[in-house]
Amino acid sequence: MSNDVIERAKQHFANLVEQQLARVDKMKQGEDWVDYEKLKPIIIGVCWGDGIGPIISQETQRILSFLLEDEVKSGKVEFRTIEGLTIENRAKHKKAIPDDVLEELKACHVILKAPTTTPEKGDQWPNIESANVAMRRYLDLFANVRPVKVPKEGIDWMFFRENTEGAYILGSSGIQVTGDLAFDFKVITRQGAERILRMAFDYAAKNNINKVTVVTKANVVKTTDGLFLEVAGEVAKDYPQVEWEGWYIDIMTAKLVDPKRRTQFRVIVLPNLYGDILTDEAAEFQGGVGTAGSANIGKRYAMFEAIHGSAPRMMKEGRGQYADPSSLIRAGAMMLRHIGFDDKAEKLEMALDVCGQYEKKLVITGRDTGATAEEFGNYLMETTMDPKLKEKWEGYVK
């Protein structure tokens, strides 16, 4: 084997190590959490994305503008549309997020993001990184928070997925050493593990939940997952009122569908790839990934998104108007809560449950057999205005 091949591989890995050590140094410096009460206006950037993205973005922004009408008029809240995160523009610049778009994002305090297309090998687009992965890294959105609730089945889960490390952080930085040998890399840092674990334990303690489940594959992936599990034990010492247990991702995936066991899980924290898989599985209990929202939280910025893709097949078949906006709207409700509008978030979350899980006066099927995104949006807005909404919701839940 050529020494040149080995030297190139060694240099590639050395560069990656150097980059990650610099990231560790930056995390050690620390940063204060943003105080939204002191901001005027709170700037909400809306990224319309690809495929069905503009359709569900329009409905979500329409509903949020309706709920925040007084705040927009008073200058407390401002919406900004960010159009440059399309696959066409990203491909043109050969960047996951073009520089001018990144500056637009950084000028906002919170971001509501529709699905974006991620190129894959063999398609028409250049091999650029996922816009999601890049945004999480550039804005240091280290916590992916995904709630899943199905009250009638006793399911009340809150997932804390580490967002900036694991198997995804170097997803486009693997190396094809030869035609027969390829490497990808997984990264876990003590600082990255500690902040996501601490967020999970904090949430449990503040909400009187006495158990945190830490999911890894530390019995096989001993170094990186082992460090994650080790830090969990260290963080747990600061929360004596909260029990914790470690589970392996394979059996955890199985037990999530076990009706006898799944109701015992409440707060679940896990590295990036495992979190991506497990939260998609969990969303199926709530009605599928089309109904689940997701928060990406950092100390300075936060991004809220639908957890499904851009549905190019729907657009190709001319069915885009029938796309379900529930996932992005639920993410919008999470955003309202994050920036301090708990009452408005609660109304929207209850309306989503009533309209999507219980009452179902209108049903979205993704085809002309069901409601359009706009019709469903109107149904939601009417439901949020119902003076008996809470009473109705409580009746369904019981």
Secondary structure, DSSP 8 states (H G I E B T S, - for coil): --HHHHHHHHHHHHHHHHHHHHHHHHHHH------GGG-SSEEEEEE--STTHHHHHHHHHHHHHHHTHHHHHHTSEEEEEE-TTSHHHHHHHTSSS-HHHHHHHHT-SEEEE-------TTSSS-----HHHHHHHHTT--EEEEEEEEGGGTEEEEEEEE-SSBTTTTTT--EEEETTEEE---B--HHHHHHHHHHHHHHHHHTT--EEEEEE-TTTSTTHHHHHHHHHHHHHTT-TTSEEEEEEHHHHHHHTT-TTTGGG--EEEE-HHHHHHHHHHHHHHHT-GGG-EEEEE-SS-EEEEESS---HHHHHTT-GGG---HHHHHHHHHHHHHTT-HHHHHHHHHHHHIIIII--SS---SSTTS--HHHHHHHHHHHHT-TTHHHHHHHHH-
